[in-house]
Amino acid sequence: DRLPKEMSGGQRQRVAMGRAIARRPAVFLFDEPLSNLDAALRAQVRVEIKKLHQSLGTTMLYVTHDQVEAMTLADRLVVLNAGRVEQQGPPLEVYRRPASRFVAAFLGSPAMNFLPARHADGRVTAEGLSLAVDRARYPSLRDGDVVVGLRPHDVSPAERGDLALRVEVVEPMGFEAYAHGTLGAQGFVARLDGGAALPKVGDTLSLRADPDAVHLFHPETGRALDLPEPA
């Protein structure tokens, strides 16, 4: 019973999507359609868009800065950086094997941690972390400076861990928690079990890194070192 100009921004967006769907186009272009919605409604409409795509079977080009939308809605994910394609592929493949530091930082919440490191004699060392690396897994790896990437959920508390995190902020989320702090001079975030005893501000938290989850990047280009040498 209202004209579009009398609706809220979120209502206008949903009406615009309805008009587009009613036209039954060959291709949909959605340019951040959920940006004006509150968090709860955004999650609800995201599910509705997924259902629509499954029922209509129509190609949808969906532009978003929200990595949750990108991961949950896409059949094929294209990550753009300064107008150029940084990486493309199935969402989980892009998440698990980011081609660059930019992609690794964009996908995942909280974002991937990055630590300056050195590689020599088959070992990578950074802020107390010392890992043997499989050269076959990292064909572009050379001795010298590298950047280690670790997602917050790929470290876990351990009595004698590799990393000593000085805790500055703890975010309890219920089923999980996030400890923010520093490793030496580097900022770092660790995911913790929300049901366990949480550290306090000022505590030093001993962490163990999952060696199979370590990502290595070139310190200057940001390119992932598990990719073949560029031609």
C-alpha positions as CSV (number, residue, x, y, z in Angstrom):
1,D,0.0,0.0,0.0
2,R,3.0,2.3,-0.3
3,L,4.9,3.9,-3.2
4,P,8.6,3.0,-3.5
5,K,9.6,6.5,-2.3
6,E,7.8,5.8,0.9
7,M,9.8,2.6,1.7
8,S,13.0,2.2,3.6
9,G,16.2,1.5,1.7
10,G,16.1,-2.2,2.5
11,Q,12.5,-2.5,1.4
12,R,13.3,-0.7,-1.9
13,Q,16.2,-3.1,-2.5
14,R,13.9,-6.1,-2.0
15,V,11.2,-4.6,-4.3
16,A,13.8,-3.9,-7.0
17,M,14.9,-7.6,-6.8
18,G,11.3,-8.7,-7.1
19,R,10.8,-6.5,-10.2
20,A,13.9,-8.0,-11.8
21,I,12.8,-11.6,-11.0
22,A,9.3,-10.9,-12.4
23,R,10.8,-9.9,-15.8
24,R,12.5,-13.4,-16.1
25,P,15.7,-12.1,-17.6
26,A,18.4,-14.4,-19.1
27,V,21.0,-13.1,-16.7
28,F,20.7,-11.3,-13.3
29,L,23.2,-8.7,-12.2
30,F,23.0,-8.1,-8.5
31,D,25.2,-5.2,-7.3
32,E,25.4,-5.5,-3.5
33,P,21.6,-6.1,-3.1
34,L,21.8,-6.7,0.7
35,S,23.9,-3.7,1.7
36,N,21.0,-1.7,3.2
37,L,19.6,-4.6,5.3
38,D,20.3,-5.2,9.0
39,A,22.3,-8.3,9.9
40,A,19.3,-10.6,10.7
41,L,17.4,-9.7,7.5
42,R,20.5,-9.9,5.4
43,A,21.0,-13.5,6.5
44,Q,17.4,-14.3,5.8
45,V,17.3,-12.7,2.3
46,R,20.7,-14.4,1.4
47,V,19.0,-17.8,1.9
48,E,16.1,-16.7,-0.2
49,I,18.4,-15.6,-3.0
50,K,20.1,-19.1,-2.8
51,K,16.7,-20.8,-3.1
52,L,15.7,-18.5,-6.0
53,H,18.8,-19.4,-7.9
54,Q,18.2,-23.1,-7.3
55,S,14.6,-22.9,-8.5
56,L,15.0,-20.5,-11.4
57,G,18.3,-22.0,-12.7
58,T,19.2,-18.6,-14.2
59,T,22.7,-17.3,-14.2
60,M,23.3,-14.6,-11.6
61,L,26.3,-12.3,-11.4
62,Y,26.5,-11.2,-7.8
63,V,28.8,-8.3,-6.8
64,T,29.6,-8.0,-3.1
65,H,32.3,-6.9,-0.6
66,D,30.8,-9.3,2.0
67,Q,32.9,-12.5,2.0
68,V,30.2,-14.4,3.7
69,E,27.8,-13.7,0.8
70,A,30.6,-14.6,-1.6
71,M,31.3,-17.9,0.0
72,T,27.8,-19.0,0.6
73,L,26.1,-17.9,-2.7
74,A,28.7,-18.6,-5.3
75,D,29.1,-21.6,-7.5
76,R,32.2,-19.9,-9.0
77,L,34.0,-17.1,-7.1
78,V,35.9,-14.3,-8.9
79,V,38.1,-12.1,-6.6
80,L,38.8,-8.7,-8.1
81,N,41.7,-6.5,-7.0
82,A,42.0,-3.0,-8.5
83,G,39.8,-4.1,-11.4
84,R,41.8,-7.2,-12.2
85,V,41.0,-10.8,-11.6
86,E,43.2,-12.0,-8.7
87,Q,41.8,-15.6,-8.6
88,Q,38.7,-17.5,-9.6
89,G,37.3,-21.0,-8.9
90,P,34.9,-22.8,-6.6
91,P,34.6,-20.9,-3.3
92,L,36.1,-23.6,-1.1
93,E,39.0,-24.1,-3.4
94,V,39.8,-20.4,-3.4
95,Y,39.5,-20.4,0.4
96,R,41.8,-23.4,0.9
97,R,44.4,-22.5,-1.7
98,P,44.5,-18.7,-2.1
99,A,46.7,-17.6,-4.9
100,S,47.9,-14.4,-3.2
101,R,48.0,-12.7,0.1
102,F,45.2,-10.4,-1.0
103,V,42.8,-13.3,-1.6
104,A,43.9,-15.0,1.7
105,A,43.2,-11.8,3.6
106,F,39.8,-11.2,1.9
107,L,38.3,-14.7,2.6
108,G,37.9,-15.7,6.2
109,S,36.6,-13.9,9.3
110,P,38.7,-13.0,11.3
111,A,41.2,-12.5,8.5
112,M,44.3,-14.7,8.1
113,N,47.3,-13.8,10.3
114,F,50.5,-12.9,8.5
115,L,54.0,-13.2,10.0
116,P,57.3,-12.1,8.5
117,A,59.6,-15.2,8.4
118,R,62.8,-16.7,7.0
119,H,63.3,-19.9,5.1
120,A,66.6,-21.7,5.2
121,D,67.7,-25.4,5.0
122,G,64.1,-26.6,4.6
123,R,62.8,-24.8,7.7
124,V,60.6,-21.7,8.1
125,T,61.1,-19.6,11.3
126,A,58.9,-16.8,12.5
127,E,58.2,-15.4,16.0
128,G,59.1,-18.7,17.8
129,L,57.5,-20.8,15.0
130,S,59.8,-23.3,13.4
131,L,58.4,-25.6,10.8
132,A,60.0,-28.1,8.4
133,V,58.5,-27.5,4.9
134,D,58.0,-29.9,2.0
135,R,59.7,-28.3,-1.0
136,A,57.4,-30.4,-3.3
137,R,54.4,-28.6,-1.8
138,Y,56.0,-25.1,-2.3
139,P,57.6,-25.2,-5.8
140,S,58.3,-21.5,-5.7
141,L,60.0,-21.5,-2.3
142,R,63.6,-20.2,-2.1
143,D,65.9,-19.4,0.8
144,G,65.3,-15.9,2.3
145,D,62.4,-13.9,3.4
146,V,58.9,-15.2,3.2
147,V,55.5,-14.4,4.8
148,V,53.7,-17.1,6.8
149,G,49.9,-17.1,6.7
150,L,47.9,-18.8,9.5
151,R,44.1,-18.6,9.9
152,P,42.9,-18.1,13.5
153,H,41.2,-21.5,13.6
154,D,44.5,-23.2,12.5
155,V,46.1,-22.6,15.9
156,S,45.1,-24.1,19.2
157,P,46.2,-23.8,22.8
158,A,49.0,-26.1,23.9
159,E,51.1,-26.4,27.0
160,R,54.3,-26.2,25.0
161,G,53.2,-24.5,21.8
162,D,55.3,-22.8,19.1
163,L,53.8,-19.4,19.6
164,A,53.4,-17.2,22.6
165,L,50.5,-14.8,22.2
166,R,50.3,-11.9,24.6
167,V,46.6,-11.3,25.0
168,E,45.2,-7.8,24.6
169,V,41.5,-8.4,23.9
170,V,39.2,-11.4,24.3
171,E,35.9,-11.7,22.3
172,P,33.6,-14.4,23.7
173,M,31.1,-15.4,21.0
174,G,29.3,-18.3,22.8
175,F,30.4,-21.4,21.1
176,E,33.8,-19.9,20.2
177,A,36.0,-17.0,21.3
178,Y,38.7,-14.9,19.7
179,A,41.9,-13.8,21.4
180,H,43.6,-10.8,19.9
181,G,47.1,-9.9,20.8
182,T,50.7,-9.8,19.7
183,L,53.4,-12.2,18.8
184,G,56.5,-10.1,19.3
185,A,55.7,-7.0,17.3
186,Q,53.1,-8.6,15.1
187,G,49.3,-8.5,15.6
188,F,47.7,-12.0,15.8
189,V,44.2,-13.5,16.3
190,A,43.5,-17.0,17.6
191,R,40.2,-18.9,17.7
192,L,39.4,-20.6,21.0
193,D,36.8,-23.0,22.3
194,G,34.1,-20.9,23.8
195,G,33.3,-23.6,26.4
196,A,36.9,-23.7,27.8
197,A,38.4,-21.3,30.3
198,L,39.3,-18.1,28.5
199,P,42.5,-16.2,29.0
200,K,42.6,-12.8,30.6
201,V,44.0,-9.6,29.2
202,G,47.8,-9.6,29.9
203,D,48.0,-13.4,29.9
204,T,50.5,-15.2,27.6
205,L,48.8,-17.9,25.6
206,S,50.8,-20.8,24.3
207,L,49.6,-21.9,20.9
208,R,50.4,-24.7,18.5
209,A,50.1,-24.2,14.8
210,D,48.8,-26.9,12.4
211,P,51.8,-27.4,10.0
212,D,49.5,-28.6,7.3
213,A,47.5,-25.4,7.4
214,V,50.5,-23.0,6.9
215,H,50.4,-20.8,3.8
216,L,53.6,-19.2,2.5
217,F,53.7,-16.0,0.4
218,H,56.3,-14.0,-1.4
219,P,57.2,-11.0,0.7
220,E,57.1,-8.5,-2.1
221,T,54.6,-9.8,-4.7
222,G,52.3,-11.5,-2.2
223,R,52.1,-14.5,-4.6
224,A,51.4,-17.9,-2.9
225,L,54.5,-20.0,-3.0
226,D,52.6,-23.3,-3.4
227,L,52.0,-22.2,-7.0
228,P,54.4,-23.1,-9.8
229,E,57.1,-20.7,-10.8
230,P,55.8,-18.0,-13.1
231,A,56.7,-18.4,-16.7
